Structure formats: C-alpha cells, structure tokens
Amino acid sequence: MEALQSLLSGFGVALQPVNLFWAFLGSALGTAIGVLPGIGPALTIALLLPVTVQIAPTSAFIMFAGILYGAMYGGSTTSILLNAPGESGSMMTALEGNKMARAGRGAAALATAAIGSFVAGTLATLALSFVAPAIAELAFVLGPADYFALMVLAFTSVSVVLGASRVRGFTSLFLGLSMGVVGIDGQTGQARLTFGSADLLDGIELTVVLVSLFAVGEILYVASRYAKAPPRINPLAGGTWMTGQDWKRSWKPWLRGTALGFPIGALPTGGTEIPTFLSYAIERKLSKHPEEFGHGAIEGVAGPEAANNAAAAGVLVPLLTLGLPTSATAAVLLAAFQSYGLQPGPFLFANSGELVWGLIASLYIGNLMLLVLNLPLVGMWVRLLLIPRPYLYAGILVFALVGIWGVANSWTDLALMFGIGLMGYAMRVYDFPIAPVLIGLILGPMAETQLRRALAVGEGDPLILVSTPVSATLFALALAALVLPWLLRRLKRAA
C-alpha cells in the first residue's frame, strides 16, 4: 500500500506540464537516436549531461528515462527494416524482423515490436514499482558459479539454435569469445591479443562489432549482389497492420519475453542480451511454426523485443536500490545522479522520494507516448525500403562511420569496422550465424570473471561450478540443449 501511495504521488510529479514536456522530448530524441546505427542511449545521455546541469534533477532524469526507452523502440526500426541494430538488445529482433520486411511484412513486424515493447515496458515498470527490492535481493543469493552457468546456458542454447549447423554456430561463438579477450586482463594486468597496439588495450568496442557485422556486412553483401538482385518486393504487400493471426501468435511471446527480461535485467551481469537470446531460443522451441524461423517468424520479433524492453526497466532495479550499474547506460545514469549530488542506493527512496517515484511514474507515461508516437509512423518507416538501395545503404554507411568515430575518435576503430565488416560479409555468404559472435563478445569477459571467482572460492576445485542447485540445474539445461536435438534425430532415424 505504501508503494501505491508513493507511485500516485510520483504521477503528481510526472504529470506536471514541464515534466510532460521533458518526457516527450526524451522519448522523441531516444527514438531518433535508436534509429541511427552506432549511437545508443548511453552516448546520448553522456553528451547531454553538460547541457542538463541547469535543469531540475527530476526533469533531467525523466528526460533520460525517455531516451532510454525511446532508443529501445527506435532500435527495433532499423533492426527490422535495414538489418542494422544500433543496440545489442535489438540484434535478435533483426534476425526475424528483417526477413519479415524482405517478405513485405515490415509493417506487421514493426507493429508487434512496438506493441510488445509497450506491454513489456508497462508490466516491467509495474514490477519495478512493487517488487524491485525483492528482485534486487537475488543479487545476494546467486553466486559466481550460478552466473557462470547462466552464461554457459546462453552460449549453448543460441549456438545450437542458430545457424545451419552446430559447427558453424560454435565457430561463430568462439570468434566472439576471442574478440572478447582482447585487451588488458583485469586480474593479471597482462595485455592479450593487442599485437602491440595501444588502442586495443581497452578491448574491442561492442558498438564497433555490432555495426560492422550487421550494417557494414549487410551493405557489402547487398552491393556484391545488386546487379543480380531479384525485383524489389513491395514493403507494404503484407498490409500496414497486424492480422488476427499475427495477434494470436504474438501475445504469448510478449508475456514470456517480459517474464524473462525483467528478472534477468535486474541481476548484476544480466543486461538486455541474455534475456533476448533466451527468448528467441524459447520461442523457436515453442512455436507451432518452427519452419518459419530463419525466414521471418513473428514470434522471433515479439518475444525478444518484449524481453529487451523489460530488461531495460530491470536494469533500473540494481541502479536505484543498490547503486549498482549493470549496463553502459546505467553507468552513465549513475554518473548523472552523482553530478546532482545524489547517491543511488537504499537511502535514495527515503531521501529523494519525489525524484525516484516521479521517475518511475514517468516510465508509464513515456511508454504510452512512445506507443502513440511509433504506431502511426509504422507505414512511414516501412516506406524507407522504397528508397533506391544505393542511396539507402550509402546513408547507412555514413551514419555508421559517424557513430563509430563518435565513440572514441579512433582510426583503429574505423579499421576494425571495415575488417570486421568483411568478416560479416564472409559469414553472410557462407551462412555462419552472426548472433553467437556477439554473444561471445558480450558475455565472454563476464563468464571468464565469474569462472575465476568461482574457482577462487572453491580453491581450484571444478566441482564448485555445480555445487548449488541453481548452477546444477542451469548446466543440466545447457547439456540438454546440446544433446537432446542430436538424440532425438538419432531416435527418429532408428524408428
């Protein structure tokens, strides 16, 4: 009851005209930023920090929350239409969404992504309002072995599910893992795989790899086959809205994605990547139309996009309750709190209740604003595909260059962009899945850290990795994902 009263008082703050203006500005800006490959919410908020020092803290954070959610919505647009996700959480959406767009069903893909984002964002914000402290307690329950097991499950499930074969899936995964260990080893201080380059001591930026594999690789692939390309499909051939069958196939993935995204996003090392990977794998297993996956299954858009937005709300739980940032955006938000002389943690709700509950209430309002902003624009966004491809992809390449240069002003990053882009082109030609590369890059360093911590606790005994019920269960699921499909195929042949 106390939480409900606090939330109602938060709505009194968020519904003030000045705060509504900042919420709308943040939502619109976030959507625009999400559409641009390589420029995410973390970079945007960081750039705006010096500008917002004259704004009241509550208004500033309401705008930042709008940018965070808006970028999630905008990221799905380029993922679906151009196969160029600007954020790691949108890359699973690109797998099926872009295939739908190529089949003339881009409007349905955008609509299910927008509605799924709204449903997941609203339910996750409800959870943030009422169960955040309880979920934050999980951070103290799960140990290093549990986190390592969770990441192994993500590695195996996605590598097995994606791609034409397991060999290609795991090859892609190990490519990502090898890129993930580039830089200085956090425990020994030794440089690894830097080849004498000082620019690589901090590792390879995720944004560089993300934009290179998807955007640059896609551009090279399209350019190499442009002369032999089949006649362009009308992007509105499938209609400008979702059919009844689309609704029927989407609502369960929306709920399952939310149920996965929020609790995992609320955990340290959770983020938006693991729930979106797992959501895609689950939807592929549960779908009544598994043959459509890889060719444009709407469940593969609805589930991961819901998980993505639910995880974005989940990331705020450890930030607000423990002062613990679990993503790049959360780290920038922590810096923003500190710039206003505020320290997120257990006392933030007591000392700055008006700001916190106004921020939480603004998430509901921002979600509604984003739905109203994005749904009517579905038909307009799809018409981007009517732009002649040489102009369209040239524009994407320019934005990708600007985005990568803006991250660190590094020529090494630009060289990596084109090198990894060539690798993305080769992977596309020879049908190697791209998502496992990103999984290895994102989760590899985290998995290494948790493995080392677990072995340190167990004094080198590997059995420590299966010493808890949670870790044993997760490893069993990972083994099942690896062995069961092979076993079922053998049994089917024997029958």
N, C-alpha and C positions, 0 to 999 in steps of 0.2 A: 504493500500500500504506500509505503514511504517513497518507493521508486516511482510509482504512478504520479504521486503529487509533485515530485521533483520534475518528472517529464512534462507535466502540464504547465509548470512554471517555466520550463525550458521553451515550450511552444509560445508562451507570452513574450519571451525574448526574441525567438526566431521570427515571429510574425510581425515584428516592428518593421515599418516600411524601409528603413535604412538597411536592416539586415536582410530583408527580402531582396533588395537590390543587389547586395553583395553575393547572396546565394545564387541569384540569376546570372550575375556576371561570372562567378566561378564556374557554374555549370556550362555556360556557353563557351567560356575560354577553355575549359577542360575538354569539351567535345572537339573544339577546333584543334587543340594540341594533340588529342588522341588520334586524329585523322592523319597527322604528319608523321611519317616513319622516322624513328630515331629520337623523337623529342617526347619524353614522357612527363608524368606529373612531378616526379622528383626534381628534374631540371627546371621545370616551370616555376614551382614553388620556391626553389632556391634563387632563381632570378628575380622573383617578386619580393623576396624578403627585405631588401633595402628600400623598396618602394612603399611597403606597407607599414613602416615603423610609425607613420603619423596616424594610422587608422587604429581605432579601439581594438583591443585584443579579441573580443568576442566577434566583431565583424570580420576581422582578418581570418580567424580560424573557420568561420562559416564559409568564407570565400575559398579557403584552402580545401575544405571538405568537398565543396562543389567541384573544384578542379580534380580532386582525386576520383570522385565518382564519374564526372564527365569524361575523363580520359579513358575510363573503362568502356563507356558507351562508344566513344569515338574510335577507340582501338579496334572494336569489332567491325566497324565500317570498312576500313582499309584491309583488314584481315579477310573479310568476305569478298569484297569486290576486286581487290588488287593482289591478294595473297601476300600482303606486306604488313604484318603486325608490328606495331610500334612498341608494344609491351610484351613481356614474356608470358603474361597471363592470357594473351589473345592468340597465342600461336596454335593451340589446339582447335580454336574456333576456325582458323584458316584452313585446316585440313579438309573439313567437310563443307564449310561455308563457301569457299572459293569454287569447289566443284559444283555446288548448287547454282552459284552465279553464272558459271560457264554453261550450265544447262538451261539458263533463262529463268531461274528461280531465285535470283538475288533478293528480290523484294521480300519473299517469304523468309529467307534466311535472316535478313536484317530485322524483320518484324519479330521473329521468335527470339532473336538476340536481345532486342530492346525490351520486349515484354518479360523475358526471362531475367534480364538484369533488374527490372523493376520489382518483380516478385521476389527475387533473391535478396536484393538490396533492402526491401521493406522488411522481410522476415528476419534477415540478419541484424537489421537495426533494432527490431523488437528484442532479439536475443541480446544484443549489446546493452539495451536498456535494462533488462531484468535479470539476465543470468551471467553477465560479464564477470563479476567477482568469482563465481563458482567455476567458470571455464578457465579463468586465469590460474586457479589453484592447480590445474593439471600440469602447469609448468613445473610444479614442485613434486609431482607424483611420477612423471616419466623421467627415466634416467638416460644416460648416453646410449646404452645398448638398445633401448626402445626406439630412440630417434634413428639410430643406425639401421635397425630392422625396418622401420618405416620407409627409409630411403632405398633400401635394397628391394623392397616390395615395389616401389615406384620404378626402379631400374628394370626389374624383370617383367612387370606387367606391361609396360609400354613397349619395351623392346620386342617382346613376344607378339603383342597385338598388332603393332605397326609393321609395315613393310611386307615385301613379297616372301621373305624367308627370315628365319631366326638369325642365320649367319649375317645377313645384311643388317638386321636390327641391332645385333650386338656389336657389329663393326662400327655402326654409327655411334652407338653408346660409347665405345672405347675411344673414338675420335674426340668426343666431347670430354671424356674424363682426362685425356691427355692435354687438351687445351685448358682444363680446369686447374691443372697443377703448375701451369706456367707462372713464374713469379717467385717471390721470396717465401720460403716455408716458414709458417708462423711460429713453429716450435724450435727449429734449429737455426733459423736466420740464414740458411743457405739459399742461393739463387738456383732455381730449377728451370731448365729448358729456355733460358733467356738468350742464349747464344751471344752473350756479350753486349746485348742491347739494354741500355739503361731504361728505355721507355717500356720494356717488358717486365721490369722488376715489380710493378704493381699488378701484373697479370693482364689477361686479355679482357677488355670490357664486354659485358654481356650485350650491350646495345650494338657494338660493332658486329658481333657474330650474328645477332638476331636480324639486323638489317641486311647483312651480307648474304646470309643463306637464303632468306626469303626474297627480299626486294631485288638485290643485285643478281642472285642466281636466277630468279624468275625473268628478269629483264634479258639476261644473256640467252636463256632458253627460248623466250619468245622471239628474240632477234634472229637466232640461228635458224628458226623455222618459219619466219614471217612469209617468205616467198611461197612456201608450200602450205600455208595455213588454210584450213577449211573456211568456207563462208562464215561470217560473223553471225552468231546466234543473237536474236533479239533479246536483250536482258529483261524485257517485260513480257516475254512469251508466256511465262507461268503465272501472270497476273500481278497485281500490285498489292495483294494482301494474302494472308494465310487462309488456306481452305479448312473445312471442318476436319479433314483427315490430319492436316498439319497440327491443329489444336489438340486432337486426340493423342497424337504421337509426341507432343511437346510437354504437356503439363506434368507428367510424372518425372521426366528428366529435370525440369525446373526444380521440383521439390527435392529430388535426390541430390542434385548439384548443390542446392542450398545446405542440405544436411551434411554434405561432405565439406563444403567450402568454409563455413563459419568456424566450426571447432578446430579444423586444421590450421586455418588462417590465424586463429587466436593463440596457437602454440609458438614458442620460440623455434626458429628454423622452419616454421610452417610455410608462410608466404602464400602466393597465389599459384605457384607452379604445381606442387604435389596434388592439391585437390583437382585441378583441371586435368592433369594426366590421368588420375584415378577415375575421374568422372567419365572421361572418354572411354577408358578400358571397360568400365562397368556398363555403360550404355551399349557398347558393342556386344557385350556378352548377353545383355538382357533384351536386346532389340528383337522384334519379330521379323525384321527385315535386315539381317546381318549382311546380306549380299550387297546392300546399298552403301555400306561403309567403304570409303575409298572412292566412291562415285557421287557422293552428295546426300548423306543421310541427315535428316533434320534433327534427329536425336543427338548427333555428334556436334551440333551447334548449340542446341538448347541446354544440354547438361553442362558442358564446360563453361559456357558463358555465365550460367547461373552460379557455378562454383567460383568463377573468377570474381564476380561482384560480391558474393557472400564472404569470400576470403578477404576482400578489401575492407569490409566492415570488421571482420575478425581481427585484422592487423591492429585496429584501434584498441582492442581489449588490453593486451600487454602494455601498449604505449600509455594509455590513460591510467591503468590500475597499478602497474609496476614500474613505469618509466623505462620500459624495455622496448626499443625499436627492433622490429623483425623484418624490415624491408628498407630499401633505399628511401622511399617516400616517407616512411615512418621516422627514419633517421633525420630527414630534413625537417619534419614536423617537430621533432624533439628539439632541434636547434631553434626553431621558431618559438617554441614555448620558452626556452631559456633566454632568447633575445628579449622577451617581455618580462623576464624576471620570475618565470613560473617553472616549477619542477614537477613534471608528471609523476604520479605515484599514489600511494594510499591516501595522502592528505590533500590531493588535488580536489577531490569531490567535496571535502569539507571546507577548504579554504577558498576555492574558486568555483563553487557550485553553479553559479549563474552562467559562467562561461562553458563549463562542461555540459550541462543539461541543455543550454542553448545550442551548442554544437551538435549534440545527439538529436535534438528536435529538428535541426536544420537538415539532417540527413534524410528524414522523411520528406521534407518539403523539396529538397534538391532532387530526390528520386522522382517525385511527381513532375517537377519541372522538366527533368530530362526526358521522361516518357512523352510529355506534351511537345517538347522540342523535337524529339527524334522520330516519332511515328509519322507525323505528317511529311517529314522530309525523306521517307523511305523511297518514294518514287523518284525524287530528285537525285538522291545519291546513286540510285541504280543507273540513272542516265549518264553517269560518269563513264560507263562502259561503252557509250556511243561515241566518245571521243576517239579519233583515229589513234591506233595503238602507238605509232612512232611518237606522237606528241604526248600521249598519256605516260608512257614509260620513260620518256626523256624527262618529264616533270618529276616523276617519282625518283629518278636517279639524282636530279638536282637537290630535291629535298633530303634524300638520304645523305648526300655529300655534306650539305649544310648541317644536318643533325649530328653526323659523326664528328665533323670538325668542331662543332659547338661543345661536345662533351669534354674534350681535353686539348683542343688546338694542336693535335699531334699528327705529323706526317706519317709516323709509324702506323697509327690507327687507319689512315687512309690507305696505306699499302696493304695492311691486313684486310681491310674491307674488300679490296679487289682480289686479293689472294684467296680469301675465304669464299668470296662470290664465285670465283672459278670452281672451287671445290663444290659449292652448292649446285652449280650448273652440271658438273660431272655426276653428282649424286642424283640429280633430277633425270639425267639421260639414262643412267644405269639402274634407276628405280631403288635407290637407297633412301630409307626414311630420314627426314630431317629432324623430327622432334627428339629422337634419342640423343642426338648431338647436343641439343640444348639442355636436355635433362642431365646429361653427364657434366656439362659445363657448370650448370647452376648448383646441382646437388652434390657433385663430386667433392669439392672442397669441404662442404658441410659434413658429408659422410666420413671423410678422412678425419676430420676433427673429432666427431663423435666416436669413431672407432678407436682413435688413440686415447681418448678419455676413458672409454670403457675398459680397454686393455690395461691402462694405468691403474684403474680402480681394482681390476682383477689380478694385478701383479703379473700380467703377461699370460694368464690362463684364458685360452679362447672360449672355454665353456661359459665365461661371464656373458657372452653375447646372447646366450639362450637361457639365462638364469632367471628371468622374470616371465610371468605368464603372458604379458603383452608382447615382449620380444619373441618368445617362442611361437606365439600364435601368428605374428607377422611373418616370421621366417617360414612357417608352415604354409602360409598363403602364397608366399613368393615361390616356394618349391612346387606347390600345386599349379601355379600359373605356368611354371616351366615344364612340368612333367605331364600334367593331365591332358593337354591337347595332343601331345605325342602318343600317350597311352590310348586315348580314345580313337585316334586314327588307326593304331595297330589293331585294336579290338574290332573296329569296323571292317578292316581288311580281312581279319580272320573269320568274321561272320560271313 
